[in-house]
Amino acid sequence: MKYHIIPVTAFAQNCSVIWCDATGTAALVDPGGDAEKIKQELAQLGLKPAQILLTHGHLDHVGAAAELAAFYQVEIVGPHRNDAFWLENLPTQSQMFGFAHCEPLQPNRWLEEGDVVTVGEVSLQVLLCPGHTPGHIVFYDAAGRLLVSGDVIFRGGVGRTDFPQGSHEDLITAIHTKLLPLGDDVTFLPGHGPISSLGEERRNNPFLQ
């Protein structure tokens, strides 16, 4: 699977374009805003997303999802339904963070632990990793050793847990029991900041020691 990161919003959120090299089928993960920028970069890549995937319900990850889903005539898939309250409260999040108004969002399909999402010939395993939000999921390409991790883990850090229904204990447990066992060689695309590997974080991330 190939990928390209498009930083969007004032929070420099990593919107990820992922695609199957064999078929050219693409998906857009966490389009948090700056819809026109995303459209332009997709056009430059020669890609049209077949679906929009969401890791969790925070505004900086979903803010442009509805606009882009309508533009490309595709479905919005994910996150887990435990994040429904975040998506319902997008207007409040808009005011809180000083973003343009964003209507409540209802995905076409919620995702559960153990679901598989296909992007062309690539199979993405869905893992539920609560803590940053209660319905946060990640997408794992086992064959390509690639993880789209949203705001669960970062280079040198982990997701904030001071939001409603956040839990630092749940977050650290999810990282230790679900992500690190995937293997040190797995590269992950985080929701913010630079790419890293699970091995690098297992050895050096101060939150995991």
Phi, psi and chi 1 to 4 in degrees:
 res  aa     phi    psi   chi1   chi2   chi3   chi4
   1 MET       -  136.7 -176.3  171.2   70.2      -
   2 LYS  -101.3  161.2  -68.6 -166.9  172.6 -176.5
   3 TYR  -148.6  157.3   60.4   86.1      -      -
   4 HIS  -146.8  131.8  173.5   74.5      -      -
   5 ILE  -103.1  132.7  -69.5  176.4      -      -
   6 ILE  -117.9  105.0  -52.2  171.3      -      -
   7 PRO   -68.4  130.5  -17.7   31.8      -      -
   8 VAL  -134.3  160.5  -63.3      -      -      -
   9 THR    67.9  168.1   82.4      -      -      -
  10 ALA   -65.0  -14.9      -      -      -      -
  11 PHE   -92.2    7.6  -65.1  147.6      -      -
  12 ALA    48.7   51.7      -      -      -      -
  13 GLN   -79.8  136.7 -170.9  -91.3  -41.8      -
  14 ASN   -83.5   97.3  -68.5  -26.2      -      -
  15 CYS   -78.5  124.2  169.3      -      -      -
  16 SER  -106.9  129.6  -62.9      -      -      -
  17 VAL   -97.7  122.8 -173.4      -      -      -
  18 ILE  -120.6  144.9   55.7  175.7      -      -
  19 TRP  -151.9  153.6   67.7   95.4      -      -
  20 CYS   -81.6  120.4  168.4      -      -      -
  21 ASP   -65.4  -30.9 -162.4   27.2      -      -
  22 ALA   -72.9  -36.2      -      -      -      -
  23 THR  -112.4  -17.8   65.1      -      -      -
  24 GLY    78.1    4.1      -      -      -      -
  25 THR   -72.0  132.8  -56.2      -      -      -
  26 ALA  -122.6  160.3      -      -      -      -
  27 ALA  -136.9  152.5      -      -      -      -
  28 LEU  -111.0  124.0 -162.4   55.4      -      -
  29 VAL  -109.6  124.9 -173.6      -      -      -
  30 ASP    56.5   61.5  -73.5   -2.0      -      -
  31 PRO   -77.7   92.6   29.3  -32.2      -      -
  32 GLY   -80.7  -14.3      -      -      -      -
  33 GLY   169.8 -170.8      -      -      -      -
  34 ASP    53.4   54.3  -60.0  -26.5      -      -
  35 ALA   -57.4  -40.8      -      -      -      -
  36 GLU   -65.2  -39.2  -68.3  -54.0  -42.6      -
  37 LYS   -61.5  -42.6  177.9 -178.1 -179.4 -178.7
  38 ILE   -63.8  -44.2  -67.1  170.9      -      -
  39 LYS   -59.2  -43.8  -68.9  176.4 -169.0  175.9
  40 GLN   -63.6  -43.9  -69.7  172.5    5.8      -
  41 GLU   -69.5  -35.3  -63.9 -149.0   24.1      -
  42 LEU   -63.7  -41.2  -77.6  168.3      -      -
  43 ALA   -63.2  -41.1      -      -      -      -
  44 GLN   -64.2  -33.2  -69.8  171.0   -0.4      -
  45 LEU   -79.8  -12.8  -68.4  166.4      -      -
  46 GLY    71.6   32.3      -      -      -      -
  47 LEU  -119.8  146.1  -63.6  171.8      -      -
  48 LYS  -126.6  118.5  176.6 -175.8  178.4  -64.1
  49 PRO   -65.7  141.0   23.9  -32.8      -      -
  50 ALA   -92.4  -12.7      -      -      -      -
  51 GLN  -165.5  161.0   58.1 -171.2  -38.5      -
  52 ILE  -114.8  127.3  -68.4  173.5      -      -
  53 LEU  -111.2  136.4  -53.4  177.4      -      -
  54 LEU  -119.3  132.9  -58.0  178.9      -      -
  55 THR   -84.7  -33.4   62.5      -      -      -
  56 HIS  -163.4  178.9   65.2  -67.8      -      -
  57 GLY   -96.9   12.5      -      -      -      -
  58 HIS   -73.8  144.3  -77.2  164.6      -      -
  59 LEU   -55.2  -40.7  176.4   61.1      -      -
  60 ASP   -71.4   -3.5   60.9  -40.8      -      -
  61 HIS  -109.7  -15.5  -71.4 -106.1      -      -
  62 VAL  -127.5   -2.0  -50.4      -      -      -
  63 GLY   -57.3  -30.2      -      -      -      -
  64 ALA  -104.9    6.7      -      -      -      -
  65 ALA   -62.1  -47.6      -      -      -      -
  66 ALA   -64.6  -43.6      -      -      -      -
  67 GLU   -62.1  -43.9  179.4  179.6  -14.1      -
  68 LEU   -73.3  -34.1  -68.2  167.7      -      -
  69 ALA   -63.1  -40.1      -      -      -      -
  70 ALA   -68.4  -40.7      -      -      -      -
  71 PHE   -64.7  -44.9 -179.5   78.8      -      -
  72 TYR   -92.7   -4.2  -68.8  108.9      -      -
  73 GLN    57.1   53.1  -67.1  -65.7  -67.8      -
  74 VAL  -128.8  166.9  -62.3      -      -      -
  75 GLU   -88.4  154.5  -68.4 -167.9  -18.0      -
  76 ILE  -101.7  125.7  -62.0  172.1      -      -
  77 VAL  -123.1  127.8  179.8      -      -      -
  78 GLY    88.3  169.1      -      -      -      -
  79 PRO   -83.2 -149.3   31.6  -35.2      -      -
  80 HIS   -75.9  149.0 -173.8  -80.9      -      -
  81 ARG   -65.1  -12.6   68.2  175.2   62.0 -108.1
  82 ASN   -65.2  -13.8  -75.2   -7.3      -      -
  83 ASP   -96.7   11.2  -94.0   18.5      -      -
  84 ALA   -57.0  -37.9      -      -      -      -
  85 PHE   -65.5  -31.1   76.5  100.1      -      -
  86 TRP   -67.1  -43.5  -81.5  113.5      -      -
  87 LEU   -69.3  -33.3  -62.8  176.6      -      -
  88 GLU   -69.1  -27.0  -68.6  163.1    1.5      -
  89 ASN  -100.4   22.8  -70.3  -32.2      -      -
  90 LEU   -59.1  -37.0  -76.6  170.6      -      -
  91 PRO   -59.2  -39.7  -26.2   36.3      -      -
  92 THR   -68.2  -40.7  -56.8      -      -      -
  93 GLN   -60.6  -38.1  -69.3 -168.6   60.8      -
  94 SER   -58.1  -46.4  -55.7      -      -      -
  95 GLN   -66.8  -41.4  -67.4  179.5  -31.4      -
  96 MET   -62.2  -40.8 -172.4 -174.1  -48.1      -
  97 PHE  -102.7    4.3  -63.8  116.5      -      -
  98 GLY    71.8   27.6      -      -      -      -
  99 PHE   -91.2  164.2  -81.1   51.5      -      -
 100 ALA   -60.2  150.2      -      -      -      -
 101 HIS   -55.5  135.5  178.5   76.9      -      -
 102 CYS  -128.3  124.1 -171.7      -      -      -
 103 GLU   -70.1  155.6  -70.7  -68.8  -33.4      -
 104 PRO   -55.0  149.1  -25.1   34.4      -      -
 105 LEU  -124.3  136.5 -179.7   66.5      -      -
 106 GLN  -124.0  113.7  172.2   80.2   19.7      -
 107 PRO   -66.8  159.6   25.5  -33.2      -      -
 108 ASN   -70.0  -27.9  -62.5   94.3      -      -
 109 ARG  -150.9  130.0  177.9  159.9   60.7  102.1
 110 TRP   -80.7  156.6  -60.4  105.0      -      -
 111 LEU  -117.0  150.2  -69.9  172.8      -      -
 112 GLU  -122.3  158.8  -56.6  -80.7  -12.7      -
 113 GLU   -52.0  130.9  169.7   90.1   21.0      -
 114 GLY    92.6  -11.7      -      -      -      -
 115 ASP   -64.9  158.2  -76.0  -11.6      -      -
 116 VAL  -125.3  129.2  175.2      -      -      -
 117 VAL  -109.3  132.2  174.6      -      -      -
 118 THR  -105.3  138.5   56.1      -      -      -
 119 VAL  -125.3   96.9 -179.3      -      -      -
 120 GLY    63.1 -123.2      -      -      -      -
 121 GLU   -93.8    4.0  -63.8  176.7   -0.5      -
 122 VAL   -92.3  132.5  176.1      -      -      -
 123 SER  -105.0  125.9  -65.4      -      -      -
 124 LEU  -108.2  119.3  -60.0  174.7      -      -
 125 GLN   -78.8  139.8  -60.7  173.9   24.0      -
 126 VAL  -100.5  124.1  174.7      -      -      -
 127 LEU  -119.6  131.2  -57.0  174.7      -      -
 128 LEU   -84.6  120.0  179.4   60.7      -      -
 129 CYS  -128.5   76.3  -65.7      -      -      -
 130 PRO   -71.7  163.9   29.3  -35.6      -      -
 131 GLY   139.7  -58.6      -      -      -      -
 132 HIS   -66.3  -48.0  179.4   63.7      -      -
 133 THR  -135.5  159.7   67.5      -      -      -
 134 PRO   -71.3  -21.8   23.4  -33.5      -      -
 135 GLY  -111.9   23.9      -      -      -      -
 136 HIS   -70.4  131.0 -162.9  -55.0      -      -
 137 ILE  -121.8  161.7   58.3  171.8      -      -
 138 VAL  -127.1  159.5  -58.7      -      -      -
 139 PHE  -117.1  126.0  -61.6   97.3      -      -
 140 TYR  -123.2  121.5  175.1   50.9      -      -
 141 ASP   -97.0   97.2  169.1   18.2      -      -
 142 ALA   -64.7  -41.3      -      -      -      -
 143 ALA   -65.4  -39.6      -      -      -      -
 144 GLY   -90.1   -2.5      -      -      -      -
 145 ARG    54.6   46.2  -46.8  -58.8  -69.4  156.4
 146 LEU  -130.8  135.6 -174.5   70.7      -      -
 147 LEU  -125.7  130.3  175.2   71.2      -      -
 148 VAL  -100.5  107.6 -175.8      -      -      -
 149 SER  -104.2   -0.7   62.3      -      -      -
 150 GLY    55.2 -135.1      -      -      -      -
 151 ASP  -104.3   27.7  -75.7   -1.8      -      -
 152 VAL   -78.0  -50.4  174.9      -      -      -
 153 ILE  -138.2  144.3 -172.3  170.5      -      -
 154 PHE  -129.3  170.3  -53.8  114.5      -      -
 155 ARG   -66.1  113.3  177.9 -178.4  -74.7 -178.2
 156 GLY    77.7    9.5      -      -      -      -
 157 GLY  -157.0 -179.8      -      -      -      -
 158 VAL  -137.9  170.8  -62.3      -      -      -
 159 GLY   -68.0  150.8      -      -      -      -
 160 ARG   -65.2  147.9  -71.5  175.0   57.1  177.8
 161 THR  -129.1   18.9   54.9      -      -      -
 162 ASP   -95.2   17.6   55.6  -19.0      -      -
 163 PHE   -91.6  165.7  -63.9  114.1      -      -
 164 PRO   -53.9  133.2  -29.0   36.5      -      -
 165 GLN    63.3   20.5  -63.5 -172.3   35.9      -
 166 GLY   -82.0  157.6      -      -      -      -
 167 SER  -154.0  113.2  167.3      -      -      -
 168 HIS   -63.7  -39.3 -175.3   73.1      -      -
 169 GLU   -61.7  -44.4 -179.4 -179.5   -2.1      -
 170 ASP   -63.7  -39.6  -72.7   -8.4      -      -
 171 LEU   -63.1  -50.5 -177.9   76.1      -      -
 172 ILE   -63.9  -38.9  -61.7  -58.1      -      -
 173 THR   -61.6  -43.5  -63.5      -      -      -
 174 ALA   -62.3  -41.1      -      -      -      -
 175 ILE   -63.8  -45.3  -66.9  170.8      -      -
 176 HIS   -72.4  -34.3  -81.8  -66.3      -      -
 177 THR   -97.0  -23.1   62.2      -      -      -
 178 LYS  -114.8  -37.4  -65.1 -173.7  178.3 -178.5
 179 LEU   -92.4  -55.1  -60.0 -168.8      -      -
 180 LEU   -57.4  -36.4  -64.6 -175.2      -      -
 181 PRO   -65.0  -13.0  -25.3   36.2      -      -
 182 LEU   -65.6  -25.3  -61.0  176.1      -      -
 183 GLY   126.2  145.0      -      -      -      -
 184 ASP   -62.5  -25.8  -76.8   -0.5      -      -
 185 ASP   -83.8   -0.2   62.5  -35.9      -      -
 186 VAL   -78.0  124.1  171.9      -      -      -
 187 THR   -84.6  139.7  -63.3      -      -      -
 188 PHE  -124.5  144.5   66.9   86.1      -      -
 189 LEU  -100.3  107.6  -47.4 -178.3      -      -
 190 PRO   -83.5  168.3   32.7  -34.6      -      -
 191 GLY   -73.5  -18.6      -      -      -      -
 192 HIS  -149.5  146.4  -56.7  -94.6      -      -
 193 GLY    82.9 -171.6      -      -      -      -
 194 PRO   -76.7  156.5   26.3  -33.4      -      -
 195 ILE   -66.1  150.6  -66.6  167.8      -      -
 196 SER  -147.4 -172.6 -174.3      -      -      -
 197 SER  -123.1  156.8   71.5      -      -      -
 198 LEU   -64.7  -33.6  -67.8  177.7      -      -
 199 GLY   -65.1  -42.5      -      -      -      -
 200 GLU   -59.8  -42.8  176.1   72.4   17.9      -
 201 GLU   -73.4  -36.8  -59.8  -45.1  -53.8      -
 202 ARG   -59.3  -38.6 -178.5 -177.1   59.4   78.4
 203 ARG   -80.9  -35.8  -68.6 -174.5  -67.2  -90.6
 204 ASN  -122.4  -13.1  -61.5  -47.8      -      -
 205 ASN   -72.7  117.5 -168.5  -45.9      -      -
 206 PRO   -63.2  -22.8   21.6  -32.3      -      -
 207 PHE   -76.7  -12.8  -66.8   91.0      -      -
 208 LEU  -107.7    3.7  -55.0 -177.6      -      -
 209 GLN   -86.0      -  -54.8  -49.4  -49.3      -
